[in-house]
Amino acid sequence: MAATTDAGVFDESGLLAKAREGDPAAFSELVNQYSRKIYRLAKHITQNDSEAEDVLQETFLKAFEHLGDFQGQSKFYTWIVRIAVNESLMKLRKRKSDRTVPLDEPIDTGEDTVVREIAVWDENPEQQYSREEIGQILDEAIQSLKPAFRTVFVLRDIEEMSTEEAAEALGISVPAVKSRLLRARLQLREKLTRFFKRKGDDVFAYL
Amino acid sequence: MLTCKEFLQELSDYLDATVDAELRRKLEVHISECPNCFVILDTTKKTIEVYKGVQPQPIPPEVYSRLMKAVEKRLAAQKPV
């Protein structure tokens, strides 16, 4: 494929330059490179297969349309993540008429860092749960987070973006990313503890 | 010594290793003396690890094929601005 340099390394800036000149193979290669991650991101935020597919398509179509606006100050991936996050959040907003969680509610109450469940985890939860069951537990735990927390957690701890990249992709400040990430992690920890705690243990496990 | 609440506020930065040496020392003193916070730290760390271990599933072939069709259609229609 034309996507690699002589050294076999994925040559993003070369592909971008070609894509800007209208080379369809170059843009398709970029799509190919990032589509899986964008689809996963969209699925995590929307929690819905068909909406995630819409987000996936719209993200790359918009990226192509606005390729001229991409100046290369940030990474191409961060730029398309920002598009994908916006598209995903738009899907959630469209559902607002139903019971869907509001997106703009105040975040920093501090109340949701309260820790209730304190227990040591089982060393090998995979002996109690199948891989599918663990996957389902993880998905359901993420799904229960507010979108503002869920989105930050997905970017930071699943997509492994830096705090600064996540802030840029979400259009929020670094302290806001940090504060939402802390709450997301603590809330997930709380939920997973209910499944993964060592049987027979409960509070004050180390006392 | 830090309170548990103060410890929790710094937990994320501690796990991301973005706290300075002085604060790190205080946090480590706290966990050496507070079993609950030790467990919270340990299980939060495991929470992050368990999610990091999840590999992205391949896109279902039909979803991928529809994506590439949509992209090709768009590419054929117009060059980027």
Interface residues (C-beta under 8 A of the other chain):
Chain A: A19 R20 G22 P24 F27 S28 V31 S35 R36 K37 Y39 R40 E53 L56 Q57 F60 L61 F64 E65 H66 L67 G68 D69 T113 V115 I118 A119 V120 W121 I134 G135 L138 I142 F153 D157 I158 E160 T163 K178 L181 L182 R185 L186 L188 R189 L192 T193 F196 F204 A205 Y206 L207
Chain B: L8 Q9 L11 S12 D13 L15 D16 T18 P35 N36 F38 V39 I40 D42 T43 T44 K46 T47 I48 V50 Y51 K52 V54 P56 Q57 P58 I59 V63 Y64 R66 L67 M68 A70 V71 E72 R74 L75 A76 K79 P80 V81
